[in-house]
């Protein structure tokens, strides 16, 4: 015997690995407006235990203001989903309304990109120029151990992000560690509106050998338009290859990643699929038909351990279709579709509902993508390059003091640059032989990613 409840369901994909990532969009196709949830007698029996515990606390706890029905329910729901993974959780009514607005609107925060592992503090992977975080001295590699007095290690990712956000001009106190052996440092930051293009103007460059370079910092609603403008700029002159720098890109809008991937793939090619808890395919997304195509331009994608979420979906699609080579290090491994269920009390339950798979059915979650050409860096080099590539995008060896050589970018450029013709193969003046022509690049990718 079953009893039934009906909840309004909104299915969304969340960019959980970056504080300033774009708000997510509904995962196509959208979930139905109402989902029928079957509640068994066993579930009701278990819930009776919770109801008894809640009633005991409400009637007998020494501080009645801390044991109201609403507060006990909120605490219980927070723990119910929060212990499952870093991304699932409960959003109280006021918080859900605020987050719902942030998923489609502007963001006020401190301007950091972060990742989080279970029972670990937030790890900063990027700091936005001019942001409160940069002005306060935070750097990539720092670990935020407390936000507003709350330890981050035990909190879900979304709750950590919510704590950094608030009204423009409001303050938030953090504790962070730079050296594992040192005591955490306290800092107070003033929240500000975070506005930065996902493709800054100085992140579009021409490199030697007619090779273009574009650094995509996140996938927002404006990224496809910014990307097309960047590509037009590079194609104004001869363009023999393209490097897409997705290192430390925390993700963002799946729709934007799909739109840009469609530029490099024939129409109706599979870009991603989702599978549920039983391994059944639930959705698939294919390349769109209204994109200008770049099917012959060789592409290399730079990846890092903090290339995550939508960035992995984009990279995995081009890699599986042999449309691009991945150079760098294994990606983060964030490939979870989150669903948000609005509850009768006005709050919402956020939980992992499916896993993203690449076109060749590779699992992204906790595995990441393996680069075609691995170029390993130490943790210190990764964080140093994160900061350096923001200040000097597309530069292999900046001239500033303390700069390190970007050997990953150097390798990507090497792969796209035809090797020099050996001296013995050079034509002689008397022989009249012609110079060898450019390599054959017909077809979608011409072997890139094989």
N, C-alpha and C positions, 0 to 999 in steps of 0.2 A: 504494500500500500504506500502511495506517495501523496504528499501534499505539494502544492505549487505556489510559487511566488513569481512575480513578474518584475524585472528590473529594466530600466532604460539603459541601453548599452551604447557606448561610443568607443569605436576601435581606433587607436592612434598609435603611431610609431614615435617613440621618445628618443631624443638625443641625450642620453644620460651621461655621456662622458665628457661634457664640456659645459661650463657655467654660462658661456655666452653663445652656445650653439643656437641655431635657429629653432623656432617653435616647430613641433612636429605637425604633420598633416595626417588626415585619415588614411589608413592603409587600404588601397584599392583591392577588391571592391569593398565598400563600407559594410560594417556589421548591420544586421537588422535593427530596426528601432527598438524592438522589444525581444528579450530572450527569455524563454521559459526555463526556469531553474527548478529541477526536481529535488525535493527535500525528503529524505527517507525518515522512517521512524527512528532508525539508529542515530541519525543526526539530531533529531529532536530530543532523544534520550540524552545524548552527550551535552546538548545545549542546556538541559535542565540542571546539570552539574554547574555549568557556568552561571546560570541564573541564581542558583542557591548561593554560590560564592559571592556574587554581586550583591545579593540581598543582605547577607551577613555583614559585608563591609559597609553597605549603605546605612544599616541600622546601628552598627556597633563601633565603627572606626572612630578613634579619638578626635580627629579633626573632621567634622562633618562637611566643611566646605571643600575638602579634598576628595570626598567620597560621594559626590552627587551622582545621580543616575547618568547624566550626560558625560561627566568626566570619567566614570568607570567604564562606560561603553567605549569612549574614545580611546582610553588606554588599552582596552582589550583588543579593539580592532587594529590599533597601531602595531601591537605585538603579533597579531594573527598573521599578517602578511609580511611584516617587516623582517621576520626571521627567515624567510624563504630564500631571498637573494638580495643583492644590492639595489635592485630596481623596483621590486614590488613594494606596496605599502598602502596605507590608508590616508586619505586626505579629508580632514574635517570640513564641514560646510563652508566656512569662511575661506579656508585655504584652497579648497577646490575651485571656488569662484575666482579667486585670485590667479591660480595656476591656469585655469581655463582661458583667462584673458591673456596670460603670458604666452600661451601656446600659439597665439595668433597675433600678438601685439609686440610692443617694445619691451626691452629688458632693462631694469635698473639693478645694478649689482656692483661687484668690485673688479670685474674684468680679468678673471683667470679661467684657464682651461684645466680641468682636473680629471683624474681617473680614480677608481676606487675598487679595491679588492675586499672580500669578506673579512670583517674584523680587523681592518686596517684603516689608518687615517687617510684623508684625502691627499693625493699626490699631485702637485702642480706640474703640468706639462707645458704650459704656455702662459705668458703674461702679456696682456694687450698694451701696446704703447699708449701712454697718456692716461692710463686707467688708475683708479685709486690704488690698486694692488701694486702697480709699478711705482707710483709716487711714494708708497709706503715701504718700498725696498724688497718686496717679495720677488722670488726668482724661480725659474723652472728647477725642479728637484726638491724644493721645499715641501714639507708635509704639514698640512693644517691639522693640528691635533684637537683643537677646540674652537667652536664658534658660539659666541654668546654664552660661554660657560658650559656648553654641552660637548662631551667627547665625541669626536666624529667616527671613531673606530667601530662603535656599535650601532651607528645610525645608518639607515638606508641612504643610498646616493641622493634620491630626490629630496629627502628631508634635509640633508646637508646643503643642497642647492637652495632650498627654500630659506634656510637660515642666512645665507649670504645676500639674499635679495630683500627688498623692502622699498620704502618710499625714498624718492630722490632727496638727498640731503640728510637722511637719517644715518646714524652711526652703528657700526657693528664691531665688536671686539673679538679678535682672533688670537690664538696661540699657535705658533708654528715652530717646527724644528728644522734646522739646517744640518746639524751634525747629530747623529744618533746618540752620541755620548754626552751631548750638551743638554742643559735644561731648556725647555721650550721658551721662546721669546713671545712676549705679549705685544700686540699692536692694535691700535684703534683706527679704523678706516671709515671714511664718509662715502656712502653709496652714491653712485652717479649713473646717469644714462649712458649705456654702453652702445656706442655707434661706431661701427667699423665695417667697411666693405669686406665681403668674403674674399675678394680678389683685389687687394690694394693696387693702386696705379703703378707703384714701383716694383710690384711682383710680376710684371709682364715684361720680359726682356728678350733680346736677341743674343744668342751665344755664338761662338765661332762655328763655322761650317754650315751656316744657314739653319741653325737649330733654334727653335723657339722654346721659351720657358714660361710656365704659368704656375704660380703657387696658389692653391685653393685652401683657404684657412678653415672654412666650414661651408656646409651646404644650407643656404638660406633661401628665402623666396626670391631674392634678387640675383642669386648666383648664376642661373642660366643666362640671364640678360647680360650680366657682367662678363661671363665666359665668352659669349658670342662676340661681344665688343672687343675683348682681348684677342680672340682668334682673328678677327678682321684686321686688327692692328698689325699682327704678326704676318698675315698673309699679304699685306700691302707690298711686301718685298718677297723675294724667293724664300720658300720655306721647305726644307727637306726632311724635317723631323720635329717632334714635339716632346718636351719633358713636362709632365704634370707632377708637381710636388705636393703630395698629400701627407707628408710626414707631420705627425702630431695633429692632424685634422680629426677632431672628435666626432664628426658626423653632422647630423642635422636633418633636414627634410629629405625623406626618401624620394619624394616626387621630383625634387631638384636634381638629385643624383641620377635618377632614371632619365630625366630630360637631357642631361649632358651626355650620358652614356649612349643615348640614341643617336647622337651626332656621329659616333664612330662605328655604329653597327647598321647593317641593312634593316629595312623595315620588318617589324614583327618578329625579331629575334628575342629569345627568352633572356631576360635580365636577372630575374630572381624568382624563387618560389618559396612558399612557406609550408611547413609541415607541423601537424598538431602532435599531441602527446602520444598518439598511436602510430605516428609516422606517416599519416595520410596527408596527401597534398591538399591544402585548403585554398590557396591562391597562387596565381602566377602573374607576373608583370612582364610585358614585352615592350620592345622599343617602339616609340611613337612614330607616327607617319608624317608629322608636320615639321620635321627638322631638316635643315640643310645637312647634307651628308659629307663626311670626310672619311671615306672608306680606304684610301690609299696612303694617307699620311702616316708614316711610322711613329709609334708612340711608346714612350717609356714612362712608367709611373714609379715615383719614389715613395717608399713606405717605411714606417718605423713601428716600434712596439706600441705607439700611441695613435696609430692610424686606426680609427674605430668606427663602428656602426655603419652609417650610410657610405662612408669612405670605403669601407670594406666591401659593401655591396657593389659599388661602382667599380672598384679594382678587380673584384672577383669576376664580374661579368666580362670585362675586357680581357682578362687573363684566360678565362675558359674558352672564349671565342677566338683565342690566338690573335687578338687585336692589339694587345700591348704586352710588353714585358714588365714584370715587377722587379725593381732593384732596391735593395736595402735590407730590412730585417722583417721577421715575422710580425704580423699585425696583432692588434690587441685581442681580438676575439669577442666582439660584442655583436651578436646576431639574434637578438630576441625581439619578438613582436609583443608589445605590451597592450593590454586591453584595459580600458577604464569603464567601470560599471558604476553608474550613479545609484546611490542607495536612497531608500525612502526618507532618511533623516537629512538629506541635502548634501551629504558627503559623497565620497566615491572610493571604490576599491580599485587599486591599480595592480595588475598581476601579469606575469608572463603567460601568454596564451599560445604562442607558436614559436618555432625557430625558423630563421631565414636560411635558405640553402642557395648556393650558386647555381648557374645553369647546368653544370656537370654534377650537381647534387652534393657538393662538398659542404659540410657543416662549418659554420663560422664561429658559433658560440663556444668559447673557451679553447678554441683551436687556432683561430686566426687564419691568415693566408700565408703560405710559404712563398717567398720571392723566387723568381726564376734565377736571379743572380744575387746571391747573398753577399752583402758587404757589412760586416759586423762592426759595431762601435761599443765602447764601454759606456756604462750609465752616465758617467761624467761627460763624455763626448756627446751623448745624445742630448742632454740638457743644454750643453754649451752651444751645440748647433741649433737647437730650438730657438734660443735667444738670438744667435748670430744670423740665422736665416730670416728672422723678422726685420732686422736692421739692414741686412745686406742680401736680399733674396737674389738667387741666381748667380752668386759670386763663389767661385771655388776657393779662392784664397783672398779674403778681404785684407786690406792694408792696415787695419786698426791693430793696436797693440793687444796681444793675447788671443788673436783670432787663430782658429785651427783650420786645417785644410779639409774641405768638404769632399771626402773621397767617394761618397755615394753619388753626389752630383757629377763628379769627375767620371765615374764608371758609366753613368747614364749617357753622358755626352760621348764617351768612347764608343758605346754600342750603336749610337746613331750616326757616327761620323765614319764614312768609308775609309778603309785603311789606305795609306799612301801606296802608290805604284812602285814596286821594287825597281831599282836602277837597271837591272838586266832586262826588264820588260819595257823600258822606255824606248820609244821609236827613235831611230837614227835619222839624221837629215837626209841620208842617201836612200834609206829603205822606203820612205814614203808611207810607212805604216801609220794608221790612225790611232789616236789615244782611245783607251777603253771607255765606253760610255758608262752612264750611271747604272747602279744595280737595278735589277728588275724589281719594281714595286707594284706590279699589277695584283689585283685581288685585295680582299679585305684583310690587311695586316701583313701579307707576304711573309708569313713564317714567324712573326713576332709573337712571343709567348709560347713557342713550341719547346 
